[in-house]
Amino acid sequence: MPPTQPRMTGEVSMPSPKGSQRALLVPAPPKCASQTLAALLSNHLDAPVVRHKTTKGFGHLLLNVPELGRRERWVRRIRFHQPHKRLLVYGHYPASHHNLKQLKRRYSTAAVVMPVRPLGALLCSLIHHTRRKSYGPLDLRCPGLTDGIPNLHQRSESDLFHLLGILYLPQIHLLIRSWIEATKTNKFPLFFVPFESITGAQSDLLAKINSLLPEDYQSAVDPNGKNNAVKVNMSTTRKIKIGDIGFNQRESIEAIATKLFGCDDSLGALLPYLLSDLHSSERDCVTPLAWNFNSH
């Protein structure tokens, strides 16, 4: 009987190239205050933000990272130019084979920090986004369509909630689950950060994340004592609330989300938080400042 061959993991377990830079990854579902989180971490850690998206819209999901070339390695080696001590790679990118291979061209991962938000509020924010900007954050930008939907701007908020839920929930699930699997395989630290911590407890959140990060990524500077000091991409127009959505559409999306996100027990304590505002009667969900997902 032939020997069992090892499970193929593609480029996931390949070592990063010599001269690669340590980076904090912030892959984020849309509409989770991710720009605010990236700005918070960047300011606190003195870590410039880089984005390697291929283009706008759906291009957020696909990275294009310049390879660390021979000349750049040589320049670094003789210390003509030293890269920044810390770096933050931000975007809406899943842990796909392509993206992991691209990241390994230049970086070795220090940790992964992902913002999350209850799915009902996230979808309501997506409706607001599409109305305000005339396209969705992951829109393919097809002529005459918004997120692939004809006449989107003439539809009711309840219909938009349902249609955008069908389109976006699989992408959000992919982002979350792919990084759970990738960090488990590669033994990277993984932290999920609830929306409420990003918008309402910033100094406490920074102190918490700083204590969890690898030692070379920790900052010696105390977080600013003022909560809510950083706000990025905030809109002043009317927000859509989950109570504005019809019962039938909300119930349908709850069933889809429960089936998709609850297909196994991998999400653990994160699952009740994600589903918390989709129930017919909204449930309070007590959340930590952050979930340290690979602590055990």
C-alpha positions in Angstrom: 0.0 0.0 0.0 1.6 3.4 -1.0 2.4 5.8 1.8 -0.2 8.5 2.5 0.9 11.8 0.9 0.9 14.9 3.0 -2.1 17.3 2.6 -1.2 20.0 0.1 -1.4 23.6 1.5 -0.1 25.4 -1.6 1.9 28.5 -0.7 0.5 28.8 2.8 3.4 27.1 4.6 6.2 28.4 2.4 8.8 30.5 4.2 8.8 34.2 3.4 11.7 35.5 1.3 14.9 36.7 2.9 14.7 40.4 3.7 10.9 40.3 4.1 9.3 42.7 6.4 7.1 42.0 9.4 3.6 43.2 8.9 0.3 43.4 10.8 -2.5 42.3 8.6 -5.9 44.0 8.8 -8.2 42.1 6.4 -11.7 43.5 7.0 -15.3 42.9 5.9 -16.8 46.1 4.6 -18.8 48.5 6.8 -17.1 47.4 10.1 -15.3 50.7 10.9 -12.2 49.1 9.4 -10.7 52.4 8.2 -11.0 53.8 11.7 -9.4 50.6 13.1 -6.6 50.8 10.6 -6.0 54.5 11.5 -6.1 53.7 15.2 -3.5 50.9 14.9 -1.4 52.9 12.5 -1.2 55.9 14.8 -0.6 53.9 18.0 2.0 51.5 16.5 3.7 54.1 14.2 3.0 51.6 11.4 2.2 53.1 7.9 -0.8 51.6 6.1 -0.3 50.0 2.8 -3.0 48.6 0.4 -2.3 46.2 -2.4 -5.8 46.0 -4.0 -5.8 45.4 -7.7 -8.4 48.0 -8.5 -11.6 49.6 -7.0 -14.7 47.6 -6.0 -14.2 43.9 -6.4 -10.4 44.5 -6.8 -10.3 44.8 -3.0 -10.6 41.0 -2.8 -7.6 40.4 -5.0 -4.1 41.5 -3.9 -1.2 42.5 -6.1 2.0 42.8 -4.0 5.2 43.8 -5.7 7.9 41.2 -5.3 10.9 41.9 -3.1 13.5 42.2 -5.9 17.2 41.5 -5.8 18.1 45.2 -5.9 15.8 46.1 -3.0 17.3 43.3 -0.9 20.8 44.5 -1.7 19.9 48.1 -0.8 18.5 47.0 2.5 21.5 44.7 3.2 24.0 47.5 2.8 21.7 49.8 4.8 21.2 52.5 2.2 17.5 52.2 3.0 15.9 50.4 5.9 12.2 49.6 5.7 9.9 51.0 8.4 10.0 49.0 11.6 6.3 48.1 11.5 3.8 48.0 8.7 0.1 47.5 8.4 -1.5 45.8 5.4 -5.2 46.8 5.2 -8.0 45.8 2.8 -11.0 43.6 2.2 -8.9 40.6 1.2 -9.7 36.9 2.1 -7.0 34.4 2.9 -7.1 32.8 -0.6 -4.2 30.9 -2.1 -3.5 33.8 -4.4 -3.5 36.4 -1.6 -1.4 34.4 0.8 1.2 33.8 -2.0 1.2 37.5 -2.8 1.7 38.6 0.8 4.6 36.2 1.2 6.4 38.0 -1.6 7.3 40.8 0.8 6.0 40.1 4.3 6.1 37.8 7.3 3.0 38.0 9.3 3.2 39.3 12.9 -0.6 39.0 13.6 -4.0 39.3 12.0 -6.6 41.8 13.3 -10.1 41.7 11.9 -13.0 44.1 12.7 -16.5 42.5 12.8 -20.0 43.9 13.2 -23.5 42.4 13.8 -24.7 41.4 10.3 -28.0 43.4 10.4 -26.3 46.7 11.1 -23.6 45.8 8.5 -26.2 45.3 5.8 -28.1 48.5 6.8 -24.8 50.3 6.4 -24.3 48.7 3.0 -27.6 50.1 1.9 -26.6 53.6 3.1 -23.2 53.2 1.3 -24.7 52.3 -2.1 -27.2 55.2 -1.9 -24.5 57.7 -0.8 -21.8 56.6 -3.3 -24.0 55.0 -6.1 -22.0 51.8 -5.8 -21.2 49.1 -3.2 -17.7 48.7 -1.6 -17.1 45.4 -3.5 -19.1 46.4 -6.6 -17.8 45.0 -9.9 -18.8 48.3 -11.5 -20.8 46.8 -14.4 -22.5 49.5 -16.5 -26.1 50.0 -15.6 -25.9 47.8 -12.5 -25.1 48.4 -8.8 -23.6 45.4 -7.1 -25.1 43.4 -10.1 -28.6 44.7 -9.3 -30.6 46.6 -11.9 -32.6 49.7 -10.6 -31.1 49.3 -7.2 -31.7 52.9 -6.2 -35.4 52.6 -6.9 -35.9 49.7 -4.5 -37.2 49.8 -0.9 -34.8 49.5 2.0 -36.3 46.1 2.9 -35.7 44.8 -0.6 -32.1 46.2 -0.6 -31.5 44.5 2.8 -32.5 41.2 1.3 -30.7 41.5 -2.0 -27.5 42.9 -0.6 -27.6 40.2 2.1 -27.7 37.5 -0.5 -24.7 39.1 -2.4 -22.5 40.1 0.6 -23.0 37.4 3.2 -21.0 34.8 1.3 -18.1 37.3 0.9 -18.2 38.2 4.6 -18.3 34.6 5.6 -15.3 33.9 3.3 -13.3 36.7 4.8 -13.9 35.5 8.4 -13.6 31.8 7.9 -10.6 31.9 5.5 -8.5 33.8 8.1 -9.5 31.5 10.9 -8.2 28.6 8.8 -5.1 30.3 7.6 -4.0 31.5 11.0 -4.7 28.1 12.5 -2.5 26.4 9.9 0.3 29.0 10.2 0.0 29.6 13.9 -0.4 33.4 13.5 -2.2 35.3 16.3 -5.8 36.2 15.3 -7.9 38.9 17.0 -11.4 39.8 16.1 -12.5 43.3 17.1 -16.2 44.2 17.6 -17.5 47.4 16.0 -18.5 48.8 19.4 -14.9 48.7 20.6 -13.6 50.5 17.6 -16.2 53.3 17.8 -16.7 53.5 21.6 -13.7 52.3 23.6 -10.6 53.2 21.5 -8.0 53.7 24.3 -9.0 50.5 26.1 -9.0 48.6 22.8 -5.5 49.8 21.9 -4.2 48.9 25.3 -5.8 45.4 24.9 -4.5 44.8 21.4 -1.1 46.1 22.3 -0.8 43.6 25.1 -1.8 40.7 22.8 0.5 41.6 19.9 4.0 39.9 19.5 6.7 41.8 21.4 8.3 43.3 18.4 4.9 44.9 17.4 4.0 46.3 20.8 4.2 50.1 21.3 5.8 51.6 24.4 3.5 54.6 24.1 0.3 54.7 26.3 -2.9 55.0 24.2 -4.5 58.4 24.2 -6.9 58.6 27.1 -9.7 60.1 25.0 -12.3 57.7 23.7 -13.6 58.1 20.1 -10.7 60.3 19.1 -10.4 58.8 15.6 -13.3 58.7 13.2 -12.7 57.9 9.5 -15.1 57.9 6.6 -18.1 58.9 8.8 -21.2 60.0 7.1 -23.6 62.7 8.3 -26.6 61.7 6.3 -29.5 59.6 7.7 -28.5 56.2 8.8 -30.8 53.1 8.2 -31.7 51.1 11.2 -32.5 47.4 11.5 -36.0 48.4 12.7 -36.6 50.0 9.2 -36.4 46.6 7.6 -39.5 44.5 7.0 -40.0 41.3 9.0 -40.1 38.9 6.1 -36.8 40.2 4.6 -35.1 40.2 8.0 -36.3 36.7 8.7 -35.1 35.5 5.3 -31.6 36.9 5.9 -31.5 35.5 9.4 -32.1 32.0 8.0 -29.4 32.4 5.3 -26.9 33.9 7.8 -27.6 31.2 10.4 -27.2 28.4 7.8 -24.0 29.9 6.4 -22.1 31.1 9.4 -23.4 28.4 11.7 -22.5 25.5 9.4 -20.0 24.3 12.0 -18.7 25.4 15.4 -15.6 27.2 14.1 -16.8 30.7 14.9 -17.4 29.8 18.6 -18.4 32.9 20.6 -18.2 35.1 17.5 -21.3 33.6 16.0 -23.9 34.9 18.6 -22.4 38.4 18.1 -22.7 38.3 14.3 -26.3 37.1 14.4 -27.4 39.2 17.4 -29.4 41.9 15.6 -31.0 39.6 13.0 -33.5 38.0 15.4 -37.1 39.1 15.3 -36.6 40.5 18.8 -33.2 42.0 19.0 -30.9 40.4 21.7 -28.3 42.1 23.7 -24.9 40.5 23.2 -22.1 41.1 25.7 -18.8 41.4 23.9 -15.2 41.6 25.0 -12.9 44.4 23.8 -11.5 41.8 21.4 -11.5 38.1 20.8 -8.1 36.4 21.0 -9.1 33.6 18.6 -6.0 31.4 18.5 -5.1 31.6 22.2 -5.8 27.9 22.9 
